[in-house]
Amino acid sequence: MRTKEDAPGDRWHLVGVVFFILGLGTLLPWNFFMTASMYFNNRLNTSEWINGTVTATKEYYFNNWMTLLSQLPLLLFTLLNSILYPRISEKVRIAGSLVFILILFILTAALVKVPMGQDRFFSITMATIWFINSFGAVLQGSLFGLVGLLPQTFSAVFMSGQGLAGTFAALAMLFAIASETGEETAALGYFITPCVGTLLTLISYLMLPKLEFASFYFNKSKEQIYEVSASGELLPKGVRENEDIQENGEMISELTDSVPNGSPSSPESDGCKQAFVSVAPEQSNRAKSSVLEVFQKIWVMAFCVTFVFTVTLSVFPAVTVDVETVYKGKWERYFIPVCCFLLFNLMDWTGRTVTSFVQWPSKESRLFPALVVSRVIFVPLLMFCNVKDRHFLPVLFPNDWSFSVIMLLFSVSSGYCVCLSMSYAPQLVAPQDGETAGALMTFFLSLGLSLGAALSFLLRLII
């Protein structure tokens, strides 16, 4: 078995760049549809001429349906991906999902120039959102499993790329507003952007196996699974027990040296070694643990990522998008794009990026779940901002700057806690279970999104 001393370097940081692009590509679909809500609402909620008369505007509740039809398939297909991923090859899951997402984005861009009835346009758009998020769930779960085979820093890089996806979409929306071109032209340019981004993501993934650094860790994971499986199946039981007793220390030392998530010189690696030592004898008799066994080791991180996204999506964007500025004029057009979407996504990306340099609290600390739970304070804080169409709650933070400060802290803490949760989980299991842990964490991430989306309807009514 090859050890960490044999590992090649990440030449020119190409593997890091590829996983950053892959992270960016996984969340492009959701962010581009979310930030394009103004385009969809303008196209749907307009009056129509029927028999020479103007009909009343029909309310389609696009934002509500978009949220529902985004999160349901995300949750469903993430669960299916967690259970069925061993039966479908990684290349089919990742490359196939990217191809279908690209086709659906091209369809969305083409529909900008195609005149059609509002009901038909609404139905096609909702179907597109459903299928894009279904393929996105499979893509995201597969990539989290893949990045779990590499050192921990690559998980942070991947999450950082995901954080930038929202910033990318928000900037594209701002450019469309600032261009002051026709609505159709601006929308067409807006939806062509994710087509290019998805194509770049596909090319980056196809390059990955050709990079020596990535190939080393992917092949090493396969070798570990084969050797552990072979030693348990080919040797007689008595021989296996004797060799386990005589060579236990040597085997554990060799395997823990090759744990992908963390370097032996770091505190994170020491914790990972201890966790691995405790399961190494058990893992010597089988290739991979069951899904339930993996969950029992990562349930704290699963709870953390679920709770973070439940809090985040309960108020963003359902509540934050209705906050009004106190300054009238041209700034009104830019207030929500800048102070809601751009600020959130930029600070969320910053929070994810910080974890590449700082990992506090540690994965064993009880302070980390406490930090995650404490984020619930942002829910009432944002509800007390200057949200329009309120009925029950008073406005305690009417100024733009107070809303911006709350949004800054809210988004930085969201990105930081999510990235730590997703990075810590693969470190709590044996290397051969890293992909299962990644797939499970993606399911609980999706569960948090769904719970937050459902809770947002209630919170909006309370205001």
C-alpha positions as CSV (number, residue, x, y, z in Angstrom):
1,M,0.0,0.0,0.0
2,R,1.3,3.5,-0.9
3,T,1.6,5.9,2.0
4,K,1.5,9.7,2.4
5,E,5.2,9.9,1.6
6,D,4.4,8.7,-2.0
7,A,1.8,11.4,-2.5
8,P,2.7,13.8,-5.3
9,G,2.2,17.5,-4.9
10,D,-0.8,19.4,-6.3
11,R,1.0,20.9,-9.2
12,W,0.1,24.5,-9.8
13,H,-2.8,23.9,-7.4
14,L,-4.8,22.5,-10.3
15,V,-6.8,20.0,-8.2
16,G,-7.8,22.8,-5.8
17,V,-8.9,25.0,-8.8
18,V,-10.9,22.1,-10.2
19,F,-12.7,21.4,-7.0
20,F,-13.4,25.2,-6.5
21,I,-15.0,25.2,-10.0
22,L,-17.0,22.0,-9.2
23,G,-18.3,23.6,-6.0
24,L,-19.3,26.7,-8.0
25,G,-21.1,24.5,-10.5
26,T,-23.2,22.6,-8.0
27,L,-25.1,25.7,-6.7
28,L,-25.3,27.7,-9.9
29,P,-28.8,26.3,-10.8
30,W,-30.5,27.2,-7.4
31,N,-28.9,30.7,-7.2
32,F,-29.6,31.7,-10.7
33,F,-33.3,30.8,-10.5
34,M,-33.6,32.4,-7.1
35,T,-32.0,35.7,-8.1
36,A,-34.0,35.8,-11.4
37,S,-37.3,35.9,-9.5
38,M,-37.9,39.5,-10.7
39,Y,-37.8,38.4,-14.4
40,F,-40.2,35.4,-13.8
41,N,-42.6,37.5,-11.8
42,N,-42.7,40.3,-14.4
43,R,-43.3,37.7,-17.2
44,L,-46.0,35.9,-15.2
45,N,-47.9,38.5,-13.3
46,T,-49.0,40.7,-16.3
47,S,-52.4,41.4,-17.8
48,E,-53.5,39.6,-21.0
49,W,-55.7,40.6,-23.8
50,I,-58.6,38.2,-24.4
51,N,-61.4,39.0,-26.9
52,G,-60.4,42.6,-26.9
53,T,-60.5,43.1,-23.2
54,V,-57.8,43.2,-20.5
55,T,-58.1,40.3,-18.1
56,A,-57.1,40.7,-14.4
57,T,-53.6,39.8,-13.4
58,K,-53.3,36.3,-12.2
59,E,-51.1,35.7,-9.1
60,Y,-48.8,32.7,-9.6
61,Y,-46.9,32.9,-6.3
62,F,-43.8,32.1,-8.2
63,N,-41.4,32.5,-5.2
64,N,-43.4,30.0,-3.1
65,W,-43.6,27.4,-5.8
66,M,-40.0,27.8,-6.8
67,T,-38.9,27.2,-3.2
68,L,-41.2,24.2,-2.9
69,L,-40.3,22.6,-6.2
70,S,-36.6,23.2,-5.6
71,Q,-36.3,21.7,-2.1
72,L,-38.6,18.6,-2.5
73,P,-36.6,17.0,-5.4
74,L,-33.3,18.1,-3.7
75,L,-34.3,16.2,-0.6
76,L,-35.8,13.2,-2.4
77,F,-32.9,12.6,-4.8
78,T,-30.3,13.3,-2.2
79,L,-31.8,10.5,-0.2
80,L,-31.9,8.2,-3.2
81,N,-28.3,9.1,-4.0
82,S,-27.2,8.3,-0.4
83,I,-28.7,4.8,-0.7
84,L,-28.2,3.9,-4.4
85,Y,-24.9,5.5,-5.2
86,P,-22.9,2.2,-5.1
87,R,-25.1,0.9,-7.9
88,I,-24.3,3.7,-10.4
89,S,-20.8,4.7,-11.3
90,E,-19.4,8.0,-10.2
91,K,-18.8,9.2,-13.7
92,V,-22.4,8.6,-14.8
93,R,-23.8,10.3,-11.7
94,I,-21.6,13.4,-12.0
95,A,-21.0,13.9,-15.8
96,G,-24.6,12.8,-16.6
97,S,-26.1,15.3,-14.1
98,L,-24.0,18.1,-15.5
99,V,-25.1,17.3,-19.1
100,F,-28.8,17.4,-18.2
101,I,-28.4,20.6,-16.2
102,L,-26.7,22.2,-19.1
103,I,-29.5,21.1,-21.5
104,L,-32.2,22.5,-19.1
105,F,-30.4,25.8,-18.7
106,I,-30.2,26.1,-22.5
107,L,-34.0,25.5,-22.6
108,T,-34.5,28.2,-20.0
109,A,-32.4,30.7,-22.0
110,A,-34.2,29.9,-25.2
111,L,-37.7,30.4,-23.6
112,V,-36.7,34.0,-23.0
113,K,-37.3,34.7,-26.7
114,V,-40.3,32.3,-27.2
115,P,-43.7,34.0,-26.7
116,M,-46.2,31.7,-25.0
117,G,-49.2,31.8,-22.6
118,Q,-48.5,32.4,-19.0
119,D,-49.9,29.1,-17.8
120,R,-47.8,27.2,-20.2
121,F,-44.7,29.2,-19.4
122,F,-45.3,28.7,-15.6
123,S,-45.7,24.9,-16.1
124,I,-42.5,24.6,-18.2
125,T,-40.5,26.7,-15.7
126,M,-41.7,24.7,-12.7
127,A,-40.8,21.4,-14.5
128,T,-37.4,22.8,-15.3
129,I,-36.8,23.8,-11.7
130,W,-37.8,20.3,-10.5
131,F,-35.5,18.4,-12.9
132,I,-32.6,20.8,-12.5
133,N,-32.7,20.4,-8.7
134,S,-33.1,16.6,-9.0
135,F,-29.9,16.4,-11.1
136,G,-28.3,19.0,-8.8
137,A,-28.9,16.8,-5.8
138,V,-27.3,13.8,-7.4
139,L,-24.4,16.0,-8.5
140,Q,-23.8,17.6,-5.1
141,G,-24.0,14.3,-3.2
142,S,-21.6,12.6,-5.5
143,L,-19.1,15.5,-5.4
144,F,-19.2,15.7,-1.6
145,G,-18.3,12.0,-1.5
146,L,-15.5,12.5,-4.0
147,V,-13.9,15.4,-2.2
148,G,-14.0,13.3,1.0
149,L,-11.3,11.1,-0.4
150,L,-8.9,14.0,-0.5
151,P,-7.1,16.0,2.3
152,Q,-9.4,18.2,4.4
153,T,-8.3,21.4,2.8
154,F,-10.0,20.4,-0.5
155,S,-13.4,20.1,1.3
156,A,-13.0,23.7,2.4
157,V,-12.0,24.7,-1.2
158,F,-15.1,22.9,-2.6
159,M,-17.4,24.6,-0.1
160,S,-15.8,27.9,-0.8
161,G,-16.6,27.4,-4.5
162,Q,-20.2,26.7,-3.5
163,G,-20.3,29.9,-1.6
164,L,-19.1,31.9,-4.6
165,A,-22.0,30.6,-6.7
166,G,-24.5,32.9,-5.0
167,T,-22.1,35.9,-5.4
168,F,-21.7,35.0,-9.0
169,A,-25.5,35.0,-9.6
170,A,-26.0,38.2,-7.6
171,L,-23.3,40.1,-9.6
172,A,-24.9,38.8,-12.9
173,M,-28.3,40.2,-11.7
174,L,-26.7,43.6,-10.8
175,F,-25.1,43.8,-14.2
176,A,-28.4,43.0,-15.9
177,I,-30.1,45.8,-13.9
178,A,-27.3,48.3,-14.5
179,S,-27.1,47.6,-18.3
180,E,-30.5,49.2,-18.8
181,T,-31.1,47.1,-21.9
182,G,-34.4,45.6,-22.8
183,E,-35.8,43.0,-20.3
184,E,-35.5,40.1,-22.8
185,T,-31.9,40.9,-23.7
186,A,-30.9,41.2,-20.1
187,A,-32.6,37.9,-19.2
188,L,-31.0,36.1,-22.1
189,G,-27.6,37.3,-21.1
190,Y,-28.3,36.3,-17.5
191,F,-29.3,32.7,-18.4
192,I,-26.5,32.2,-20.9
193,T,-24.0,32.8,-18.0
194,P,-24.9,29.6,-16.1
195,C,-24.8,27.6,-19.4
196,V,-21.1,28.6,-19.8
197,G,-20.5,28.0,-16.1
198,T,-22.0,24.5,-16.2
199,L,-20.0,23.6,-19.4
200,L,-16.8,24.7,-17.6
201,T,-17.7,22.6,-14.6
202,L,-18.2,19.5,-16.9
203,I,-14.8,20.1,-18.5
204,S,-13.1,20.5,-15.1
205,Y,-14.6,17.2,-13.9
206,L,-13.4,15.3,-17.0
207,M,-9.9,16.7,-16.4
208,L,-9.7,15.5,-12.8
209,P,-8.7,11.9,-13.3
210,K,-5.8,13.0,-15.5
211,L,-4.2,15.0,-12.6
212,E,-1.6,13.0,-10.8
213,F,-2.5,14.3,-7.3
214,A,-6.2,13.5,-7.6
215,S,-5.5,10.1,-9.2
216,F,-3.2,9.1,-6.4
217,Y,-5.8,9.6,-3.7
218,F,-8.6,8.1,-5.7
219,N,-6.6,5.0,-6.5
220,K,-5.3,4.8,-2.9
221,S,-8.9,4.6,-1.6
222,K,-9.6,1.7,-4.0
223,E,-6.5,-0.1,-2.9
224,Q,-7.4,0.3,0.8
225,I,-10.9,-1.1,0.1
226,Y,-9.4,-4.1,-1.9
227,E,-6.7,-4.9,0.6
228,V,-9.0,-4.7,3.7
229,S,-11.6,-6.8,1.9
230,A,-9.1,-9.4,0.6
231,S,-7.5,-9.8,4.1
232,G,-10.9,-10.5,5.6
233,E,-12.1,-12.9,2.9
234,L,-9.0,-15.0,1.8
235,L,-7.3,-15.7,5.2
236,P,-8.7,-18.4,7.6
237,K,-10.3,-17.0,10.7
238,G,-7.5,-18.1,13.0
239,V,-4.8,-16.6,10.8
240,R,-6.7,-13.3,10.6
241,E,-7.0,-13.1,14.4
242,N,-3.3,-13.9,14.9
243,E,-2.2,-11.3,12.3
244,D,-4.5,-8.8,13.8
245,I,-2.9,-9.3,17.2
246,Q,0.7,-9.3,16.0
247,E,0.5,-6.6,13.4
248,N,-2.3,-4.4,14.8
249,G,-0.1,-1.5,15.7
250,E,1.8,-1.6,12.4
251,M,-1.4,-1.8,10.3
252,I,-3.1,1.0,12.2
253,S,0.0,3.2,11.9
254,E,0.2,2.6,8.1
255,L,-3.5,3.3,7.5
256,T,-3.8,6.3,9.8
257,D,-0.8,7.8,8.0
258,S,-2.8,7.7,4.8
259,V,-6.0,9.2,6.2
260,P,-7.0,11.7,3.5
261,N,-8.7,14.3,5.6
262,G,-6.0,16.1,7.6
263,S,-2.2,15.9,7.9
264,P,-0.6,14.0,10.7
265,S,1.1,17.2,12.0
266,S,-2.2,19.0,12.7
267,P,-4.6,18.8,15.7
268,E,-7.4,17.8,13.4
269,S,-5.3,14.8,12.2
270,D,-4.6,13.7,15.7
271,G,-8.3,13.5,16.4
272,C,-8.8,11.7,13.2
273,K,-6.1,9.2,14.0
274,Q,-7.7,8.5,17.4
275,A,-11.1,7.9,15.8
276,F,-9.6,5.7,13.1
277,V,-7.6,3.6,15.7
278,S,-10.7,2.8,17.5
279,V,-12.4,1.4,14.5
280,A,-9.4,-0.1,12.6
281,P,-9.7,-3.7,14.0
282,E,-13.4,-3.7,13.3
283,Q,-12.8,-2.4,9.7
284,S,-10.3,-5.1,9.0
285,N,-13.1,-7.6,8.3
286,R,-15.1,-5.6,5.8
287,A,-14.6,-3.1,3.0
288,K,-17.1,-0.5,4.0
289,S,-19.4,0.2,6.9
290,S,-23.2,0.3,6.5
291,V,-25.0,3.6,6.1
292,L,-26.4,3.3,9.7
293,E,-22.9,2.7,11.1
294,V,-21.6,5.7,9.3
295,F,-24.5,7.8,10.5
296,Q,-23.8,6.9,14.1
297,K,-20.4,8.4,13.9
298,I,-21.4,11.6,12.1
299,W,-24.8,12.4,13.6
300,V,-23.6,15.5,15.5
301,M,-22.3,17.0,12.2
302,A,-25.5,15.9,10.5
303,F,-27.6,17.8,13.1
304,C,-25.4,20.9,12.8
305,V,-25.7,21.2,9.0
306,T,-29.4,20.6,9.2
307,F,-29.9,23.2,11.9
308,V,-27.8,25.8,10.1
309,F,-29.7,25.6,6.9
310,T,-33.1,25.5,8.7
311,V,-32.3,28.8,10.4
312,T,-30.8,30.3,7.2
313,L,-33.6,29.4,4.8
314,S,-36.4,30.2,7.2
315,V,-35.6,33.9,6.7
316,F,-33.5,34.1,3.5
317,P,-34.8,35.0,1.1
318,A,-38.5,34.8,2.1
319,V,-38.2,37.5,4.8
320,T,-35.1,39.4,3.8
321,V,-36.3,40.0,0.2
322,D,-39.2,42.1,1.5
323,V,-37.1,44.5,3.6
324,E,-37.5,48.1,2.3
325,T,-34.9,50.9,2.2
326,V,-35.5,54.2,3.9
327,Y,-33.8,56.0,1.0
328,K,-36.1,56.6,-2.0
329,G,-35.0,57.0,-5.6
330,K,-32.6,55.0,-7.8
331,W,-31.2,53.2,-4.8
332,E,-34.5,51.3,-4.3
333,R,-33.7,49.2,-7.4
334,Y,-30.3,48.2,-6.1
335,F,-31.1,47.8,-2.3
336,I,-32.3,44.2,-2.3
337,P,-29.8,43.0,-5.0
338,V,-26.9,44.6,-3.0
339,C,-27.9,44.4,0.7
340,C,-29.8,41.1,0.5
341,F,-28.4,38.8,-2.3
342,L,-24.9,40.2,-2.9
343,L,-24.1,40.8,0.8
344,F,-25.4,37.5,1.9
345,N,-23.6,35.4,-0.8
346,L,-20.4,37.4,-0.5
347,M,-20.2,37.0,3.3
348,D,-21.4,33.4,3.2
349,W,-18.5,32.7,0.8
350,T,-16.1,34.5,3.1
351,G,-17.3,32.4,6.0
352,R,-16.6,29.2,4.0
353,T,-13.2,30.4,2.9
354,V,-12.1,31.3,6.5
355,T,-12.3,27.6,7.4
356,S,-9.3,27.0,5.1
357,F,-7.2,28.8,7.8
358,V,-9.2,28.5,11.0
359,Q,-11.1,25.4,12.3
360,W,-12.6,26.4,15.6
361,P,-14.3,24.9,17.6
362,S,-12.8,21.4,17.0
363,K,-15.0,18.6,15.8
364,E,-14.9,16.9,19.3
365,S,-15.9,20.1,21.1
366,R,-19.4,20.5,22.4
367,L,-19.0,24.2,21.8
368,F,-19.5,23.7,18.1
369,P,-23.1,22.5,18.2
370,A,-23.8,25.2,20.8
371,L,-22.5,27.8,18.3
372,V,-24.7,26.4,15.6
373,V,-27.8,26.5,17.8
374,S,-27.0,30.1,18.9
375,R,-27.6,31.3,15.3
376,V,-31.4,31.1,15.9
377,I,-31.1,34.6,17.3
378,F,-30.9,35.9,13.8
379,V,-34.5,34.9,13.0
380,P,-36.2,37.5,15.3
381,L,-33.5,40.1,14.5
382,L,-34.3,39.9,10.8
383,M,-38.1,39.8,11.4
384,F,-37.8,43.1,13.3
385,C,-36.2,44.8,10.3
386,N,-38.1,47.1,8.0
387,V,-40.1,44.3,6.3
388,K,-43.0,45.6,4.2
389,D,-46.6,44.3,4.5
390,R,-46.3,43.5,8.2
391,H,-49.3,43.0,10.5
392,F,-48.2,41.9,14.0
393,L,-44.6,42.7,14.8
394,P,-43.1,46.2,15.3
395,V,-40.1,47.5,13.4
396,L,-37.1,47.7,15.7
397,F,-34.3,48.1,13.1
398,P,-35.6,50.6,10.4
399,N,-32.3,51.7,9.1
400,D,-30.4,50.2,6.1
401,W,-27.2,50.0,8.0
402,S,-28.7,47.9,10.9
403,F,-30.2,45.4,8.4
404,S,-26.9,45.2,6.6
405,V,-24.9,44.5,9.8
406,I,-27.4,41.8,10.8
407,M,-27.2,40.3,7.3
408,L,-23.4,40.3,7.4
409,L,-23.1,38.4,10.7
410,F,-26.0,36.1,9.7
411,S,-24.3,35.1,6.4
412,V,-20.7,34.8,7.7
413,S,-21.8,32.5,10.5
414,S,-23.9,30.5,8.1
415,G,-21.0,29.8,5.7
416,Y,-18.5,29.1,8.5
417,C,-20.7,26.6,10.4
418,V,-21.8,24.8,7.2
419,C,-18.3,24.4,5.9
420,L,-17.0,23.2,9.2
421,S,-19.8,20.6,9.5
422,M,-19.3,19.3,6.0
423,S,-15.5,19.2,6.4
424,Y,-15.5,17.5,9.9
425,A,-17.9,14.7,9.0
426,P,-15.5,12.6,6.7
427,Q,-12.8,12.9,9.4
428,L,-15.0,11.0,11.9
429,V,-15.1,7.8,9.7
430,A,-12.6,5.5,8.2
431,P,-11.2,6.5,4.7
432,Q,-13.2,3.9,2.8
433,D,-16.4,5.4,4.4
434,G,-15.7,8.9,3.3
435,E,-18.0,8.8,0.3
436,T,-20.9,7.4,2.3
437,A,-20.4,10.2,4.9
438,G,-20.4,12.8,2.2
439,A,-23.6,11.5,0.7
440,L,-25.3,11.4,4.0
441,M,-24.2,14.9,4.9
442,T,-25.6,16.1,1.6
443,F,-29.0,14.5,2.5
444,F,-29.1,16.3,5.8
445,L,-28.0,19.6,4.2
446,S,-31.0,19.2,1.9
447,L,-33.2,18.3,4.8
448,G,-32.2,21.6,6.5
449,L,-33.1,23.5,3.3
450,S,-36.5,21.8,3.1
451,L,-37.3,22.5,6.8
452,G,-36.2,26.1,6.5
453,A,-38.3,26.6,3.3
454,A,-41.4,25.2,5.1
455,L,-40.8,27.3,8.2
456,S,-40.4,30.5,6.1
457,F,-44.2,30.5,5.2
458,L,-45.1,30.5,8.9
459,L,-42.5,33.2,9.8
460,R,-43.7,35.5,7.0
461,L,-47.3,35.2,8.3
462,I,-46.2,36.1,11.8
463,I,-44.7,39.4,10.6
